Amino acid sequence: MEYDEDGHHFQTYTADPTQIVIGISEENADVTISKREKMTDRFSEFINQVRDQ
């Protein structure tokens, strides 16, 4: 919750690059938690792979 100079309030939201996937079946339950890489990190990894070839 944030307030402006006039005393009005509003909610702010931010993106969370974390994804949680829950799979449930009769036999078991699986939980997968993943975090997205930053685009700059993905690009750097791509360039490094191209150089190594």
PyMOL Python script that loads the backbone (N, CA, C, O; Angstrom):
from pymol import cmd

cmd.read_pdbstr("""\
ATOM      1  N   MET A   1       0.856  -1.168   0.000  1.00  0.00           N
ATOM      2  CA  MET A   1       0.000   0.000   0.000  1.00  0.00           C
ATOM      3  C   MET A   1       0.902   1.231   0.000  1.00  0.00           C
ATOM      4  O   MET A   1       1.833   1.342   0.798  1.00  0.00           O
ATOM      5  N   GLU A   2       0.606   2.137  -0.902  1.00  0.00           N
ATOM      6  CA  GLU A   2       1.350   3.386  -0.952  1.00  0.00           C
ATOM      7  C   GLU A   2       0.385   4.567  -0.867  1.00  0.00           C
ATOM      8  O   GLU A   2      -0.785   4.456  -1.233  1.00  0.00           O
ATOM      9  N   TYR A   3       0.882   5.672  -0.390  1.00  0.00           N
ATOM     10  CA  TYR A   3       0.063   6.870  -0.245  1.00  0.00           C
ATOM     11  C   TYR A   3       0.686   8.000  -1.052  1.00  0.00           C
ATOM     12  O   TYR A   3       1.908   8.141  -1.093  1.00  0.00           O
ATOM     13  N   ASP A   4      -0.169   8.817  -1.701  1.00  0.00           N
ATOM     14  CA  ASP A   4       0.365   9.973  -2.413  1.00  0.00           C
ATOM     15  C   ASP A   4       0.301  11.193  -1.507  1.00  0.00           C
ATOM     16  O   ASP A   4      -0.128  11.091  -0.358  1.00  0.00           O
ATOM     17  N   GLU A   5       0.722  12.342  -2.015  1.00  0.00           N
ATOM     18  CA  GLU A   5       0.795  13.566  -1.198  1.00  0.00           C
ATOM     19  C   GLU A   5      -0.569  14.016  -0.700  1.00  0.00           C
ATOM     20  O   GLU A   5      -0.654  14.669   0.340  1.00  0.00           O
ATOM     21  N   ASP A   6      -1.650  13.680  -1.422  1.00  0.00           N
ATOM     22  CA  ASP A   6      -2.998  14.085  -1.022  1.00  0.00           C
ATOM     23  C   ASP A   6      -3.638  13.119  -0.027  1.00  0.00           C
ATOM     24  O   ASP A   6      -4.768  13.332   0.412  1.00  0.00           O
ATOM     25  N   GLY A   7      -2.914  12.058   0.328  1.00  0.00           N
ATOM     26  CA  GLY A   7      -3.441  11.090   1.278  1.00  0.00           C
ATOM     27  C   GLY A   7      -4.185   9.934   0.634  1.00  0.00           C
ATOM     28  O   GLY A   7      -4.662   9.040   1.333  1.00  0.00           O
ATOM     29  N   HIS A   8      -4.292   9.938  -0.691  1.00  0.00           N
ATOM     30  CA  HIS A   8      -4.923   8.804  -1.376  1.00  0.00           C
ATOM     31  C   HIS A   8      -3.987   7.606  -1.312  1.00  0.00           C
ATOM     32  O   HIS A   8      -2.765   7.750  -1.282  1.00  0.00           O
ATOM     33  N   HIS A   9      -4.573   6.449  -1.293  1.00  0.00           N
ATOM     34  CA  HIS A   9      -3.754   5.243  -1.222  1.00  0.00           C
ATOM     35  C   HIS A   9      -4.022   4.345  -2.430  1.00  0.00           C
ATOM     36  O   HIS A   9      -5.104   4.371  -3.018  1.00  0.00           O
ATOM     37  N   PHE A  10      -3.036   3.573  -2.775  1.00  0.00           N
ATOM     38  CA  PHE A  10      -3.154   2.643  -3.886  1.00  0.00           C
ATOM     39  C   PHE A  10      -2.201   1.482  -3.662  1.00  0.00           C
ATOM     40  O   PHE A  10      -1.222   1.590  -2.924  1.00  0.00           O
ATOM     41  N   GLN A  11      -2.507   0.380  -4.311  1.00  0.00           N
ATOM     42  CA  GLN A  11      -1.670  -0.809  -4.172  1.00  0.00           C
ATOM     43  C   GLN A  11      -0.706  -0.884  -5.348  1.00  0.00           C
ATOM     44  O   GLN A  11      -1.043  -0.515  -6.473  1.00  0.00           O
ATOM     45  N   THR A  12       0.479  -1.361  -5.070  1.00  0.00           N
ATOM     46  CA  THR A  12       1.453  -1.568  -6.131  1.00  0.00           C
ATOM     47  C   THR A  12       1.803  -3.050  -6.188  1.00  0.00           C
ATOM     48  O   THR A  12       1.779  -3.747  -5.173  1.00  0.00           O
ATOM     49  N   TYR A  13       2.126  -3.517  -7.381  1.00  0.00           N
ATOM     50  CA  TYR A  13       2.469  -4.916  -7.586  1.00  0.00           C
ATOM     51  C   TYR A  13       3.788  -4.988  -8.341  1.00  0.00           C
ATOM     52  O   TYR A  13       4.097  -4.117  -9.155  1.00  0.00           O
ATOM     53  N   THR A  14       4.551  -6.018  -8.069  1.00  0.00           N
ATOM     54  CA  THR A  14       5.787  -6.244  -8.798  1.00  0.00           C
ATOM     55  C   THR A  14       5.783  -7.663  -9.342  1.00  0.00           C
ATOM     56  O   THR A  14       5.147  -8.560  -8.789  1.00  0.00           O
ATOM     57  N   ALA A  15       6.501  -7.845 -10.428  1.00  0.00           N
ATOM     58  CA  ALA A  15       6.595  -9.173 -11.019  1.00  0.00           C
ATOM     59  C   ALA A  15       7.631  -9.996 -10.265  1.00  0.00           C
ATOM     60  O   ALA A  15       8.692  -9.498  -9.889  1.00  0.00           O
ATOM     61  N   ASP A  16       7.302 -11.254 -10.055  1.00  0.00           N
ATOM     62  CA  ASP A  16       8.216 -12.182  -9.413  1.00  0.00           C
ATOM     63  C   ASP A  16       8.555 -13.259 -10.429  1.00  0.00           C
ATOM     64  O   ASP A  16       7.673 -14.013 -10.840  1.00  0.00           O
ATOM     65  N   PRO A  17       9.801 -13.346 -10.840  1.00  0.00           N
ATOM     66  CA  PRO A  17      10.141 -14.309 -11.885  1.00  0.00           C
ATOM     67  C   PRO A  17      10.271 -15.751 -11.395  1.00  0.00           C
ATOM     68  O   PRO A  17      10.954 -16.560 -12.022  1.00  0.00           O
ATOM     69  N   THR A  18       9.630 -16.069 -10.298  1.00  0.00           N
ATOM     70  CA  THR A  18       9.671 -17.429  -9.776  1.00  0.00           C
ATOM     71  C   THR A  18       8.394 -18.150 -10.167  1.00  0.00           C
ATOM     72  O   THR A  18       7.304 -17.584 -10.085  1.00  0.00           O
ATOM     73  N   GLN A  19       8.527 -19.395 -10.590  1.00  0.00           N
ATOM     74  CA  GLN A  19       7.376 -20.196 -10.974  1.00  0.00           C
ATOM     75  C   GLN A  19       7.348 -21.439 -10.106  1.00  0.00           C
ATOM     76  O   GLN A  19       8.359 -22.126  -9.957  1.00  0.00           O
ATOM     77  N   ILE A  20       6.190 -21.725  -9.535  1.00  0.00           N
ATOM     78  CA  ILE A  20       6.011 -22.920  -8.728  1.00  0.00           C
ATOM     79  C   ILE A  20       4.947 -23.783  -9.410  1.00  0.00           C
ATOM     80  O   ILE A  20       3.827 -23.330  -9.647  1.00  0.00           O
ATOM     81  N   VAL A  21       5.307 -25.018  -9.718  1.00  0.00           N
ATOM     82  CA  VAL A  21       4.387 -25.946 -10.369  1.00  0.00           C
ATOM     83  C   VAL A  21       4.177 -27.126  -9.433  1.00  0.00           C
ATOM     84  O   VAL A  21       5.138 -27.740  -8.968  1.00  0.00           O
ATOM     85  N   ILE A  22       2.918 -27.438  -9.159  1.00  0.00           N
ATOM     86  CA  ILE A  22       2.581 -28.552  -8.284  1.00  0.00           C
ATOM     87  C   ILE A  22       1.773 -29.559  -9.100  1.00  0.00           C
ATOM     88  O   ILE A  22       0.735 -29.224  -9.671  1.00  0.00           O
ATOM     89  N   GLY A  23       2.268 -30.797  -9.145  1.00  0.00           N
ATOM     90  CA  GLY A  23       1.563 -31.866  -9.834  1.00  0.00           C
ATOM     91  C   GLY A  23       1.127 -32.913  -8.833  1.00  0.00           C
ATOM     92  O   GLY A  23       1.940 -33.415  -8.057  1.00  0.00           O
ATOM     93  N   ILE A  24      -0.155 -33.244  -8.848  1.00  0.00           N
ATOM     94  CA  ILE A  24      -0.694 -34.211  -7.887  1.00  0.00           C
ATOM     95  C   ILE A  24      -1.388 -35.334  -8.660  1.00  0.00           C
ATOM     96  O   ILE A  24      -2.223 -35.086  -9.530  1.00  0.00           O
ATOM     97  N   SER A  25      -1.030 -36.550  -8.329  1.00  0.00           N
ATOM     98  CA  SER A  25      -1.688 -37.720  -8.904  1.00  0.00           C
ATOM     99  C   SER A  25      -2.024 -38.672  -7.767  1.00  0.00           C
ATOM    100  O   SER A  25      -1.721 -38.402  -6.605  1.00  0.00           O
ATOM    101  N   GLU A  26      -2.642 -39.767  -8.108  1.00  0.00           N
ATOM    102  CA  GLU A  26      -2.982 -40.735  -7.070  1.00  0.00           C
ATOM    103  C   GLU A  26      -1.737 -41.362  -6.448  1.00  0.00           C
ATOM    104  O   GLU A  26      -1.748 -41.748  -5.279  1.00  0.00           O
ATOM    105  N   GLU A  27      -0.665 -41.460  -7.236  1.00  0.00           N
ATOM    106  CA  GLU A  27       0.553 -42.103  -6.757  1.00  0.00           C
ATOM    107  C   GLU A  27       1.487 -41.175  -5.987  1.00  0.00           C
ATOM    108  O   GLU A  27       2.113 -41.594  -5.014  1.00  0.00           O
ATOM    109  N   ASN A  28       1.583 -39.913  -6.419  1.00  0.00           N
ATOM    110  CA  ASN A  28       2.543 -39.011  -5.772  1.00  0.00           C
ATOM    111  C   ASN A  28       2.195 -37.550  -6.009  1.00  0.00           C
ATOM    112  O   ASN A  28       1.236 -37.218  -6.706  1.00  0.00           O
ATOM    113  N   ALA A  29       2.999 -36.701  -5.413  1.00  0.00           N
ATOM    114  CA  ALA A  29       2.881 -35.249  -5.606  1.00  0.00           C
ATOM    115  C   ALA A  29       4.272 -34.721  -5.935  1.00  0.00           C
ATOM    116  O   ALA A  29       5.240 -35.056  -5.253  1.00  0.00           O
ATOM    117  N   ASP A  30       4.375 -33.909  -6.962  1.00  0.00           N
ATOM    118  CA  ASP A  30       5.640 -33.318  -7.377  1.00  0.00           C
ATOM    119  C   ASP A  30       5.561 -31.808  -7.268  1.00  0.00           C
ATOM    120  O   ASP A  30       4.542 -31.204  -7.602  1.00  0.00           O
ATOM    121  N   VAL A  31       6.633 -31.206  -6.802  1.00  0.00           N
ATOM    122  CA  VAL A  31       6.728 -29.754  -6.732  1.00  0.00           C
ATOM    123  C   VAL A  31       7.987 -29.338  -7.464  1.00  0.00           C
ATOM    124  O   VAL A  31       9.072 -29.850  -7.188  1.00  0.00           O
ATOM    125  N   THR A  32       7.844 -28.413  -8.393  1.00  0.00           N
ATOM    126  CA  THR A  32       8.979 -27.876  -9.126  1.00  0.00           C
ATOM    127  C   THR A  32       9.008 -26.369  -8.929  1.00  0.00           C
ATOM    128  O   THR A  32       8.016 -25.680  -9.167  1.00  0.00           O
ATOM    129  N   ILE A  33      10.156 -25.866  -8.492  1.00  0.00           N
ATOM    130  CA  ILE A  33      10.330 -24.426  -8.311  1.00  0.00           C
ATOM    131  C   ILE A  33      11.444 -23.985  -9.245  1.00  0.00           C
ATOM    132  O   ILE A  33      12.549 -24.527  -9.205  1.00  0.00           O
ATOM    133  N   SER A  34      11.149 -22.998 -10.089  1.00  0.00           N
ATOM    134  CA  SER A  34      12.171 -22.503 -11.012  1.00  0.00           C
ATOM    135  C   SER A  34      12.173 -20.981 -11.005  1.00  0.00           C
ATOM    136  O   SER A  34      11.157 -20.332 -10.756  1.00  0.00           O
ATOM    137  N   LYS A  35      13.318 -20.454 -11.280  1.00  0.00           N
ATOM    138  CA  LYS A  35      13.468 -19.004 -11.317  1.00  0.00           C
ATOM    139  C   LYS A  35      14.007 -18.637 -12.689  1.00  0.00           C
ATOM    140  O   LYS A  35      14.987 -19.219 -13.154  1.00  0.00           O
ATOM    141  N   ARG A  36      13.373 -17.680 -13.332  1.00  0.00           N
ATOM    142  CA  ARG A  36      13.810 -17.256 -14.659  1.00  0.00           C
ATOM    143  C   ARG A  36      15.146 -16.548 -14.573  1.00  0.00           C
ATOM    144  O   ARG A  36      15.421 -15.790 -13.642  1.00  0.00           O
ATOM    145  N   GLU A  37      15.957 -16.818 -15.565  1.00  0.00           N
ATOM    146  CA  GLU A  37      17.224 -16.110 -15.649  1.00  0.00           C
ATOM    147  C   GLU A  37      16.989 -14.740 -16.274  1.00  0.00           C
ATOM    148  O   GLU A  37      16.052 -14.555 -17.051  1.00  0.00           O
ATOM    149  N   LYS A  38      17.834 -13.797 -15.934  1.00  0.00           N
ATOM    150  CA  LYS A  38      17.753 -12.493 -16.570  1.00  0.00           C
ATOM    151  C   LYS A  38      18.132 -12.633 -18.033  1.00  0.00           C
ATOM    152  O   LYS A  38      18.959 -13.474 -18.385  1.00  0.00           O
ATOM    153  N   MET A  39      17.535 -11.817 -18.884  1.00  0.00           N
ATOM    154  CA  MET A  39      17.822 -11.887 -20.308  1.00  0.00           C
ATOM    155  C   MET A  39      19.307 -11.681 -20.583  1.00  0.00           C
ATOM    156  O   MET A  39      19.861 -12.327 -21.472  1.00  0.00           O
ATOM    157  N   THR A  40      19.954 -10.800 -19.844  1.00  0.00           N
ATOM    158  CA  THR A  40      21.385 -10.569 -20.070  1.00  0.00           C
ATOM    159  C   THR A  40      22.194 -11.816 -19.748  1.00  0.00           C
ATOM    160  O   THR A  40      23.166 -12.115 -20.441  1.00  0.00           O
ATOM    161  N   ASP A  41      21.808 -12.548 -18.707  1.00  0.00           N
ATOM    162  CA  ASP A  41      22.499 -13.788 -18.361  1.00  0.00           C
ATOM    163  C   ASP A  41      22.287 -14.848 -19.440  1.00  0.00           C
ATOM    164  O   ASP A  41      23.220 -15.570 -19.793  1.00  0.00           O
ATOM    165  N   ARG A  42      21.079 -14.942 -19.957  1.00  0.00           N
ATOM    166  CA  ARG A  42      20.794 -15.911 -21.016  1.00  0.00           C
ATOM    167  C   ARG A  42      21.587 -15.576 -22.278  1.00  0.00           C
ATOM    168  O   ARG A  42      22.113 -16.472 -22.938  1.00  0.00           O
ATOM    169  N   PHE A  43      21.674 -14.292 -22.610  1.00  0.00           N
ATOM    170  CA  PHE A  43      22.417 -13.881 -23.798  1.00  0.00           C
ATOM    171  C   PHE A  43      23.905 -14.188 -23.631  1.00  0.00           C
ATOM    172  O   PHE A  43      24.538 -14.694 -24.558  1.00  0.00           O
ATOM    173  N   SER A  44      24.460 -13.891 -22.474  1.00  0.00           N
ATOM    174  CA  SER A  44      25.870 -14.173 -22.210  1.00  0.00           C
ATOM    175  C   SER A  44      26.153 -15.670 -22.317  1.00  0.00           C
ATOM    176  O   SER A  44      27.176 -16.070 -22.873  1.00  0.00           O
ATOM    177  N   GLU A  45      25.266 -16.484 -21.796  1.00  0.00           N
ATOM    178  CA  GLU A  45      25.436 -17.938 -21.883  1.00  0.00           C
ATOM    179  C   GLU A  45      25.405 -18.388 -23.346  1.00  0.00           C
ATOM    180  O   GLU A  45      26.197 -19.237 -23.754  1.00  0.00           O
ATOM    181  N   PHE A  46      24.493 -17.820 -24.127  1.00  0.00           N
ATOM    182  CA  PHE A  46      24.409 -18.152 -25.551  1.00  0.00           C
ATOM    183  C   PHE A  46      25.709 -17.797 -26.262  1.00  0.00           C
ATOM    184  O   PHE A  46      26.224 -18.607 -27.033  1.00  0.00           O
ATOM    185  N   ILE A  47      26.251 -16.605 -26.022  1.00  0.00           N
ATOM    186  CA  ILE A  47      27.489 -16.166 -26.667  1.00  0.00           C
ATOM    187  C   ILE A  47      28.635 -17.094 -26.278  1.00  0.00           C
ATOM    188  O   ILE A  47      29.445 -17.462 -27.130  1.00  0.00           O
ATOM    189  N   ASN A  48      28.715 -17.472 -25.024  1.00  0.00           N
ATOM    190  CA  ASN A  48      29.772 -18.387 -24.574  1.00  0.00           C
ATOM    191  C   ASN A  48      29.671 -19.742 -25.268  1.00  0.00           C
ATOM    192  O   ASN A  48      30.690 -20.333 -25.624  1.00  0.00           O
ATOM    193  N   GLN A  49      28.467 -20.232 -25.460  1.00  0.00           N
ATOM    194  CA  GLN A  49      28.294 -21.516 -26.149  1.00  0.00           C
ATOM    195  C   GLN A  49      28.708 -21.408 -27.612  1.00  0.00           C
ATOM    196  O   GLN A  49      29.323 -22.328 -28.152  1.00  0.00           O
ATOM    197  N   VAL A  50      28.377 -20.298 -28.254  1.00  0.00           N
ATOM    198  CA  VAL A  50      28.751 -20.115 -29.665  1.00  0.00           C
ATOM    199  C   VAL A  50      30.269 -20.047 -29.806  1.00  0.00           C
ATOM    200  O   VAL A  50      30.832 -20.620 -30.739  1.00  0.00           O
ATOM    201  N   ARG A  51      30.921 -19.365 -28.904  1.00  0.00           N
ATOM    202  CA  ARG A  51      32.389 -19.240 -28.934  1.00  0.00           C
ATOM    203  C   ARG A  51      33.065 -20.605 -28.766  1.00  0.00           C
ATOM    204  O   ARG A  51      34.089 -20.881 -29.392  1.00  0.00           O
ATOM    205  N   ASP A  52      32.488 -21.446 -27.924  1.00  0.00           N
ATOM    206  CA  ASP A  52      33.094 -22.751 -27.627  1.00  0.00           C
ATOM    207  C   ASP A  52      32.984 -23.735 -28.789  1.00  0.00           C
ATOM    208  O   ASP A  52      33.677 -24.751 -28.798  1.00  0.00           O
ATOM    209  N   GLN A  53      32.137 -23.455 -29.757  1.00  0.00           N
ATOM    210  CA  GLN A  53      31.952 -24.404 -30.874  1.00  0.00           C
ATOM    211  C   GLN A  53      32.976 -24.247 -31.946  1.00  0.00           C
ATOM    212  O   GLN A  53      32.945 -24.973 -32.940  1.00  0.00           O
TER     213      GLN A  53
END
""", "prot")
cmd.dss("prot")
cmd.show_as("cartoon", "prot")
cmd.util.cbc("prot")
cmd.orient("prot")
